[in-house]
């Protein structure tokens, strides 16, 4: 009798890690693609889904193979998954297969971006789990309006951010070692480490260039002018390509993203989760919003924890005072822990799901 957890995206891996740790009963975690590396960083044991199930991009063909896999696992009483973006349907395949096997399903939303799309196929067909765990009441209402019964959408807060905030000292303890690693990697001596967090936006400007590359160029220029004795490093998103940042000091898998931002003095990006993670680790962070990317409000926008710069003047001014811009712990507590009893909420939903209520 066990609960099966599943994650595919980096964001899903983060929040599933928090849920997996909070559940004290018998459990197993399967991970696919990008999620695997994120689980390693937290020393969370998992089974490689890629080697267990033959991936199928077609929803219904995939349901058959996932159902065969799921039915072969003994004693699964509930399934908890992330909610992958539109480029992967594995979560939906698991929900559908579990439904056919009468196994209750729970999905957790890590970020309030394209929330409704996560429960629909490209053809517009609704595929939903039995319960949806949401980061705040606004998302809960959105989900309830997307043909998902209101009683099945539950506000749980932000478990991953809570977990990261509580464990910040573990990452900060490695700060000096990582800074030395950066120095050795790029043969650079510096007093200020600036990290640019890429986010694979791939949005195009009128002149045909990627908005993120434009933001990088702006960040590099402002940092070189406003900061002395600095080193500028780009942390590549798992889906990003090295060639997009030709000539820049890029870090991919050599250094974990949390290790890197904990070692940084300043973190810059567009709309990256790393910006909010940086603030939780006590690092000043700023989002460049010089161009309209037609992107929905990011979690850092609604929480007001990450600074915003709309032009080079604003960014330069912020860089000169960045050391004093990070919120203190009291403000973080007030803004992050919307549902301080999220662990008991999770266990309550699991109990309800498995009881068939």
C-alpha positions in Angstrom: 0.0 0.0 0.0 1.9 3.0 -1.2 1.6 6.5 -2.8 3.3 7.0 -6.1 4.8 10.4 -6.9 5.8 11.5 -10.3 7.7 14.6 -11.7 8.9 15.6 -15.2 9.6 19.3 -15.2 12.2 21.1 -13.0 9.4 23.0 -11.2 7.4 19.9 -10.7 10.5 18.1 -9.3 10.9 20.9 -6.7 7.4 20.9 -5.4 7.1 17.1 -5.6 10.3 16.9 -3.5 8.6 18.9 -0.7 5.5 16.8 -0.8 7.4 13.5 -1.0 9.4 14.5 2.1 6.3 15.5 4.0 4.5 12.2 3.4 5.7 9.7 6.0 4.0 6.6 4.7 5.1 4.0 2.2 6.0 5.8 -1.1 7.9 5.7 -4.3 8.9 8.5 -6.7 9.3 8.2 -10.4 11.1 10.9 -12.4 11.4 11.7 -16.1 13.6 14.0 -18.2 14.6 17.3 -16.5 13.2 16.3 -13.1 15.9 13.7 -12.5 18.8 16.1 -12.0 16.7 18.3 -9.7 15.9 15.3 -7.4 19.6 14.5 -7.2 20.3 17.9 -5.7 18.0 17.2 -2.8 19.3 13.6 -2.4 15.8 12.3 -3.0 15.6 8.6 -4.1 13.7 8.0 -7.3 13.1 5.5 -10.1 13.9 6.5 -13.7 10.6 6.7 -15.5 12.3 6.9 -18.8 13.7 3.4 -18.4 10.4 2.0 -17.1 7.9 3.2 -19.7 8.2 3.7 -23.4 7.4 7.4 -24.0 4.5 8.2 -26.3 3.7 11.7 -27.4 0.2 10.6 -28.5 -2.1 10.9 -25.5 -4.2 7.7 -25.9 -1.3 5.5 -27.2 0.6 6.7 -24.1 -2.2 5.9 -21.8 -2.1 2.2 -22.8 1.6 1.9 -22.1 1.3 3.9 -18.8 -1.6 1.8 -17.7 0.3 -1.4 -18.3 3.2 0.0 -16.2 0.9 1.3 -13.5 -1.1 -2.0 -13.2 2.2 -3.9 -12.8 3.0 -1.9 -9.6 1.8 -3.5 -6.5 -0.4 -1.8 -3.9 -0.5 1.8 -5.3 -3.3 3.6 -3.4 -2.9 7.1 -4.8 -0.8 9.0 -7.4 0.6 12.5 -6.9 2.1 14.2 -10.0 3.2 17.6 -11.1 1.5 19.5 -13.9 3.8 19.6 -16.9 3.7 22.4 -19.5 2.1 21.9 -22.9 5.2 20.2 -24.4 4.6 16.9 -22.4 1.5 14.8 -21.8 2.9 12.2 -19.4 1.0 13.7 -16.4 -2.3 13.5 -18.3 -1.5 9.9 -19.4 -0.9 8.9 -15.8 -4.2 10.6 -14.6 -6.2 8.8 -17.3 -4.5 5.4 -16.8 -5.0 5.7 -13.0 -8.7 6.7 -13.5 -9.2 3.5 -15.6 -7.6 1.5 -12.8 -9.7 3.3 -10.1 -6.6 4.8 -8.5 -7.2 8.4 -7.1 -4.9 11.1 -8.5 -3.7 14.4 -7.1 -1.8 17.0 -9.2 0.1 19.9 -7.8 0.6 23.2 -9.6 4.1 24.6 -9.0 3.6 28.0 -10.8 0.6 30.1 -11.7 1.6 30.2 -15.4 -0.7 28.7 -18.1 -2.6 26.8 -15.4 -5.7 25.9 -17.4 -3.6 24.6 -20.3 -2.1 22.0 -18.1 -5.4 20.1 -18.0 -6.4 20.3 -21.6 -5.0 18.5 -24.7 -4.0 20.5 -27.8 -7.4 19.5 -29.2 -9.1 21.1 -26.3 -10.1 18.0 -24.4 -10.2 18.1 -20.6 -8.0 15.6 -18.8 -8.0 16.1 -15.1 -6.9 14.5 -11.9 -9.3 13.9 -9.0 -7.7 16.7 -6.9 -5.6 19.8 -7.8 -3.3 21.4 -5.2 -2.9 25.1 -5.9 -0.3 27.7 -4.7 -2.9 30.3 -3.8 -6.6 31.1 -3.7 -6.4 32.9 -7.1 -5.2 29.8 -8.9 -7.7 27.7 -7.0 -10.5 29.9 -8.4 -9.1 29.7 -11.9 -8.9 25.9 -11.7 -12.5 25.7 -10.4 -13.6 27.7 -13.5 -11.8 25.3 -15.8 -14.4 22.5 -15.5 -12.8 21.1 -12.4 -15.2 20.8 -9.5 -14.5 23.5 -6.8 -14.3 20.9 -4.0 -11.4 19.2 -5.9 -9.2 22.4 -6.1 -7.4 22.9 -2.8 -5.1 25.8 -1.8 -1.9 24.3 -0.3 0.5 27.3 -0.6 4.1 26.9 -1.9 5.7 23.9 -0.3 8.9 24.1 -2.3 9.6 27.7 -1.5 8.8 26.9 2.2 11.3 24.0 2.1 14.0 26.1 0.4 13.6 29.0 2.8 13.9 26.7 5.8 17.1 25.0 4.4 18.8 28.2 3.1 21.8 27.8 5.4 22.7 24.5 3.8 23.2 26.2 0.4 24.9 29.3 1.8 27.5 27.2 3.6 28.9 26.2 0.2 29.2 29.8 -1.0 33.0 30.2 -0.7 33.7 27.0 -2.4 31.4 27.7 -5.4 32.9 31.2 -5.8 36.4 29.6 -6.0 35.0 27.1 -8.6 33.8 30.0 -10.7 37.1 31.7 -10.4 38.9 28.6 -11.6 36.4 27.8 -14.3 36.7 31.2 -16.0 40.2 32.2 -14.8 38.7 35.3 -13.2 39.3 37.1 -9.9 36.4 39.1 -8.7 34.7 40.6 -5.6 31.2 40.7 -7.1 29.6 37.7 -8.8 26.7 38.5 -11.1 24.5 35.6 -12.3 22.1 36.0 -15.2 19.4 33.3 -15.0 18.2 32.2 -18.5 14.6 31.0 -18.8 14.3 29.8 -22.4 11.7 32.4 -23.2 12.4 32.2 -26.9 10.2 35.3 -27.4 11.0 37.3 -30.6 11.4 41.1 -30.9 10.5 43.1 -34.0 14.1 43.0 -35.1 14.1 39.2 -35.1 16.3 38.7 -32.0 15.4 36.8 -28.9 14.2 39.1 -26.0 16.3 37.1 -23.6 19.5 37.8 -25.5 18.6 41.5 -25.6 18.1 41.3 -21.8 21.5 39.6 -21.4 23.2 42.3 -23.4 21.6 45.0 -21.3 22.5 43.3 -18.1 26.1 42.8 -19.1 26.5 46.4 -20.1 24.9 47.8 -17.0 26.8 45.5 -14.7 30.2 46.4 -16.3 29.4 50.1 -15.9 27.9 50.0 -12.4 30.0 47.4 -10.7 33.8 47.2 -10.3 35.8 44.0 -10.1 32.8 41.8 -11.1 32.4 38.5 -12.9 29.3 38.0 -15.1 28.0 34.4 -15.4 25.0 33.0 -17.3 23.2 30.0 -15.8 21.6 28.1 -18.7 18.1 26.8 -18.4 18.0 23.0 -19.0 16.2 23.7 -22.3 18.5 26.5 -23.4 21.2 26.2 -26.1 24.8 27.3 -25.6 24.9 29.0 -29.0 22.3 31.5 -27.9 24.8 33.0 -25.5 28.0 32.9 -27.6 30.9 34.7 -25.9 29.3 34.7 -22.5 30.6 32.8 -19.4 28.0 30.1 -19.3 27.4 27.4 -16.7 25.1 24.5 -17.4 25.5 21.3 -15.4 28.9 22.0 -13.9 27.4 23.9 -10.9 23.9 23.3 -9.5 21.7 26.4 -9.9 21.0 26.7 -6.2 24.7 26.5 -5.4 25.4 29.2 -8.0 22.8 31.7 -6.9 23.7 31.2 -3.3 27.3 32.1 -4.2 26.2 35.1 -6.2 26.1 38.7 -5.0 23.4 39.7 -7.6 21.0 37.6 -9.7 19.4 39.1 -12.9 16.9 37.5 -15.3 13.6 38.1 -17.1 11.0 35.8 -15.5 13.0 32.9 -14.0 12.2 30.9 -10.9 15.8 31.4 -10.0 15.1 35.0 -9.2 12.7 34.1 -6.4 15.0 31.3 -5.3 17.8 33.8 -5.0 15.7 36.1 -2.7 14.9 33.1 -0.5 18.6 32.5 -0.2 19.2 36.1 0.7 20.5 37.2 -2.7 19.2 40.4 -4.3 17.4 39.7 -7.6 16.0 41.9 -10.4 13.8 41.1 -13.3 14.3 42.9 -16.6 10.9 43.8 -18.1 12.1 46.1 -20.9 9.9 44.3 -23.5 6.4 43.0 -23.5 6.8 39.2 -23.7 3.1 38.7 -23.5 3.7 36.5 -20.6 1.3 36.1 -17.6 2.2 37.4 -14.2 5.0 35.4 -12.6 4.9 34.4 -9.0 7.6 36.9 -8.1 5.4 39.6 -9.6 2.5 38.9 -7.4 4.6 38.5 -4.3 6.6 41.6 -4.9 9.8 40.1 -3.8 11.9 40.6 -6.9 12.9 44.1 -8.1 11.8 45.2 -11.6 13.8 47.2 -14.1 12.2 48.5 -17.3 15.3 50.2 -18.8 19.1 50.5 -18.5 18.8 53.5 -16.2 16.6 51.7 -13.7 18.8 48.6 -13.9 22.0 50.6 -13.3 20.5 52.5 -10.4 19.3 49.2 -8.8 22.7 47.5 -9.3 24.4 50.3 -7.3 22.1 49.7 -4.3 21.4 46.0 -4.8 23.2 44.9 -1.6 20.4 46.6 0.4 17.4 45.4 -1.6 16.8 41.9 -0.3 13.7 41.5 1.9 14.3 40.4 5.5 13.0 37.1 6.9 9.8 38.6 8.4 8.7 39.9 5.0 9.5 36.6 3.3 7.4 34.8 6.0 4.5 37.0 5.4 4.5 36.7 1.6 5.4 33.1 1.1 3.6 31.0 3.6 0.1 31.5 2.4 -0.9 28.1 3.9 1.5 27.5 6.8 -0.2 24.1 7.5 0.4 22.8 4.0 1.7 19.4 5.2 -1.5 18.7 7.1 -3.5 19.9 4.1 -1.6 17.4 1.9 -2.2 14.5 4.2 -5.9 15.4 4.5 -6.3 15.4 0.7 -4.4 12.1 0.4 -6.6 10.5 3.1 -9.8 11.8 1.4 -8.7 10.6 -2.0 -7.8 7.1 -0.7 -11.0 6.8 1.2 -13.0 7.4 -1.9 -14.8 10.4 -0.5 
